[in-house]
């Protein structure tokens, strides 16, 4: 089963007030990152479980195993690219002169 691709992230303007505000329905960057890492882990575990089931001869369709493996691969590559861009941005900020 292929899950629907979620809409791209939308960047919001920074808040005028620097105090943390608890508002219903809004998620922070940390929550979004945690959710993304959880999804990454879930796809990796699902791929591993399906591959193991196929290797054990259980009733698993090969195309489902391949789709799960490719989904896990794409998710991992996306996470690595996100990390690379975050490190690059951090290094750029550190090079700035004050």
C-alpha atoms as one frame of an Amber mdcrd trajectory, in Angstrom:
protein
   0.000   0.000   0.000   1.406   3.384  -0.984   0.753   6.220   1.426  -0.180
   9.680   0.218   2.687  12.127   0.038   2.161  14.954   2.463   2.195  18.560
   1.323   5.554  20.381   1.401   6.474  22.286   4.517   5.389  25.899   4.592
   7.689  28.473   6.128   6.005  30.855   8.516   7.108  34.371   9.344   8.970
  34.673  12.664   6.936  35.671  15.669   7.242  39.252  16.923   7.233  38.093
  20.532  10.192  35.908  21.477   8.388  34.270  24.391   7.242  30.715  23.753
   3.542  30.520  23.077   1.399  27.442  23.451  -1.195  27.434  20.727  -3.394
  24.562  19.701  -2.847  23.141  16.240   0.662  24.546  15.707   3.742  22.389
  15.844   7.251  23.583  16.392  10.379  22.648  14.504  11.338  20.139  17.171
   8.007  18.376  16.891   8.241  18.244  13.101  11.793  16.894  13.323  10.756
  14.277  15.864   7.852  13.223  13.633  10.151  12.972  10.604  12.656  10.827
  12.506   9.857   8.588  13.755   8.601   8.156  10.177  12.137   7.370   9.029
  12.525   4.721  11.710   9.104   3.249  10.935   9.880   2.890   7.237  13.265
   1.288   7.994  11.728  -1.200  10.441   8.869  -2.021   8.066  11.326  -2.646
   5.233  13.479  -4.878   7.428  10.471  -6.846   8.661   9.109  -7.390   5.161
  12.534  -8.450   3.860  12.890 -10.885   6.750   9.407 -12.300   6.099  10.238
 -12.789   2.418  13.513 -14.520   3.312  11.647 -16.851   5.688   9.226 -17.808
   2.929   6.170 -16.197   4.481   3.256 -15.041   2.345   4.653 -11.657   1.289
   4.477 -10.218  -2.196   7.839  -9.365  -3.733   6.577  -6.041  -5.098   5.453
  -5.003  -1.605   8.909  -5.792  -0.244  10.571  -3.806  -3.023   8.255  -0.836
  -2.524   8.925  -0.826   1.223  12.683  -1.056   0.623  12.626   1.788  -1.908
  10.484   3.941   0.389  12.938   3.353   3.229  15.846   4.188   0.934  14.302
   7.428  -0.305  13.353   8.456   3.234  16.890   7.816   4.467  18.458   9.730
   1.565  16.140  12.666   2.281  17.101  12.653   5.953  20.808  12.585   5.083
  20.387  15.500   2.679  18.461  17.453   5.315  21.256  16.818   7.808  23.885
  17.882   5.276  22.033  21.147   4.577  21.614  21.824   8.302  25.340  21.271
   8.934  26.191  23.457   5.945  23.940  26.246   7.247  25.499  25.959  10.716
  29.001  26.162   9.265  28.004  29.209   7.216  26.653  30.915  10.331  29.871
  30.124  12.212  31.933  31.749   9.405  30.027  35.017   9.717  31.928  37.832
  11.350  30.246  39.766  14.092
